[in-house]
Amino acid sequence: MRKGFDTRSLPGFGIMALLCFAALYLPIAVLVVFAFNAGDSIAVMQGLSLRWFVAAAQNEQVIDASIRSLQVAVAAAGLATFVATLAAVATTRTHRYRGRDAKIMLFTVPLMVPEIVTAVALLILVSKLKVWTGYTGLGYLILSHAAFCVPFAYMPIRARLSGMDTTLEAAAADLYASRWQAFAHVTLPLLLPGIIAGFMLGFVISLDDVVITEFVKSAGQDTLPTYMLGQLRRNITPEINAISTAFLMLSIVLIVLFYLLSNRKKT
């Protein structure tokens, strides 16, 4: 049999791969190392210490921004996952009909649109709503994050639905289960890993977002990423590295859980 083309056999493939990984992860590694710097410099290592992690944990502004980030991320991811689940069921668990592919495309197109475009559009909409309603609370930021996170939550949920066996739902219908009973007792339990994966992906996207938050937030509504951005314009200390490292660890944990859930074998 004819062997398939293997890119690893190309001359210099290993070196190019190493260079790409170095370009991606070397700056992050430097950031993490300097988070443990005992001195005040972000460029000169003066010993190892947890000083800046302790300072970040005792900083009231960091604590307030962190709590606000978690509130927005949990609410936005929950709302986005709910909408994405309904959309995934409506575009997957149906017979093929005219316009279905267009609807699927509309849910995935925002992933390819530059985030700055989405941020400007949300800024215009939210500004109008603030003028009309007089409300300037955190709700607009949550809705803006949710709108941005829907496509990210939609992908793993729809992927899970596409791989599910429809005969189980047909068997439930044969046993006189209503559509709601079949969904609640058969489809939803099987879909749960995809829903959790979609929630976690939306949570990470919302937690790390800077552009949309910077455009939509009102005064006193800094999240942790926008707080860090503001600090970079002032006096930079390894405290920013410590916060970034904590953010990185949280993101890695959530991404690993997302991977495990999205690849969980169906039983």
Residue pairs with C-beta under 8 A, 6 or more apart in sequence:
7 13
8 14
28 248
31 241
31 244
31 245
32 241
32 245
32 248
33 45
34 42
34 43
34 45
34 238
34 241
35 52
35 53
35 238
35 241
35 242
35 244
35 245
36 48
36 49
36 50
36 52
37 44
37 45
37 46
37 47
37 48
37 49
37 52
37 238
37 241
38 46
38 47
38 48
38 49
38 51
39 45
39 46
39 47
39 238
40 237
40 238
41 238
42 236
42 237
42 238
42 240
42 241
51 238
52 237
52 238
52 239
52 241
52 242
53 242
53 245
53 246
55 239
55 242
56 62
56 239
56 242
56 243
56 246
57 63
59 239
61 227
62 224
62 227
62 243
65 222
65 223
65 224
65 226
65 227
66 224
68 138
68 221
68 222
68 223
68 224
69 207
69 223
69 224
69 225
70 207
71 138
72 138
72 141
72 142
72 145
72 206
72 213
72 223
73 145
73 203
73 206
73 207
74 203
75 142
75 146
76 142
76 143
76 145
76 146
76 149
76 202
76 206
77 146
77 149
77 153
77 199
77 200
77 202
77 203
77 206
78 199
79 142
79 143
79 146
80 145
80 146
80 147
80 149
80 150
80 152
80 153
80 198
80 202
80 206
81 153
81 157
81 195
81 198
81 199
81 202
83 146
83 150
83 153
84 107
84 150
84 151
84 153
84 154
84 157
84 198
84 202
85 153
85 157
85 191
85 195
85 198
87 103
87 107
87 150
87 154
87 158
88 154
88 157
88 158
88 161
89 161
89 183
89 187
90 103
91 100
91 103
91 104
91 107
91 158
92 158
92 161
92 162
93 161
93 166
93 169
93 187
94 100
104 158
107 150
107 151
107 154
108 151
108 154
108 155
109 151
110 118
110 148
110 150
110 151
111 151
111 152
115 148
115 211
115 212
116 211
118 147
118 148
118 212
119 211
119 212
119 214
119 215
119 216
120 215
122 144
122 147
122 148
122 212
122 215
122 216
123 215
123 216
126 140
126 144
126 216
129 135
129 140
130 136
130 140
130 218
136 218
137 218
138 221
140 216
140 218
141 213
141 216
141 217
141 218
141 221
144 212
144 216
145 206
145 209
145 212
145 213
146 206
148 205
148 206
148 209
148 212
149 201
149 202
149 205
149 206
150 202
152 198
152 201
152 202
152 205
153 198
153 199
153 201
153 202
154 198
155 198
155 201
156 194
156 197
156 198
156 201
156 258
156 262
157 191
157 194
157 195
157 197
157 198
159 194
159 262
160 190
160 191
160 193
160 194
160 195
160 197
160 262
161 191
161 194
163 266
164 187
164 190
164 191
164 266
165 266
168 186
168 190
169 182
169 183
169 186
169 187
172 181
172 182
172 185
172 186
173 179
173 182
177 185
177 186
190 266
193 261
193 262
193 264
194 261
194 262
196 261
197 258
197 261
197 262
200 254
200 257
200 258
200 261
201 258
203 254
204 251
204 254
204 255
204 258
207 224
207 225
207 247
207 250
207 251
208 225
208 247
208 251
209 223
209 225
210 225
210 226
210 229
213 223
213 225
213 226
214 226
214 229
217 223
217 226
222 230
224 243
224 247
228 240
228 243
228 244
231 239
231 240
232 240
